[in-house]
Amino acid sequence: MAKRKPKFYTESDVESLANIMQELPDLTPTRLLKNDVLAKVSKVILSLSKDKAPFPLETQQNRGGLC
């Protein structure tokens, strides 16, 4: 196997890349963790489980349907 020749970069290449990276948008608000999502929708989930579930919430817990 032939050795790969190392690629060299100029100072201009590095500065250009750094400038491009600085202009990238901040994606932090769009990357939510599971706990963040659950915190935002937990009230809706509980409301739906009480109002629209086929059995009342207490019955589901007794049947082992919900943990």
N, C-alpha and C positions, 0 to 999 in steps of 0.2 A: 504494500500500500504506500502510495506517495504521501509525503508529509504535506499538510496544508500550509500554505503560506499565510502567516498572520496578517490580518487586515489592520491597517493603521488609519487613524482618524485625525483630521486636522483640528486645530483649536476652533476654527470657524464651524466645523461640523458639530462639535460639542455644544457650542453656544447656540447654534441654530436649533438643535434638538432641545436644549434647555428652554428656549423661548417657546417652542411649540408645546412642550409639556406644561409650561406655566399657563397657557391659554386653554387647556383642557377644562371642561366644566367639572364642578364639584358634584359627584354622584352620591355623596353621603346621605342626603335626605331620601333618595330613591331606593336605597339598600336597607330595608328594614329587617330586623331579626324577628324570629318567631314570637318572642315575648312582646316586642313592640306592636306587632300586628294583633296579638291576642288582647293586649291592653286597650287597643282602639276599638275592637269589635266585641269585647266580652259582654257588654250590656245588651247588644243586639242578639247575640247568641243565646243568652239567658232568657231574654224576652221571647224569642222564637220558640225555645224549648218549652216555655210555660204556655204560650198562647196557641201554637200551631202543632204541637206534638200530638200524636194519636192518643197517648195516655198522659195523664198529669205527671209532672216531674217526680213527685213522690213515688208514684207507682213504678216508674222506670227505674228509680234507684233501688226499690225493693226487688225488682225482677233482675237486677244486675245489668240493666241496659246502659246505665251511665256509671262512670267511675267517680 
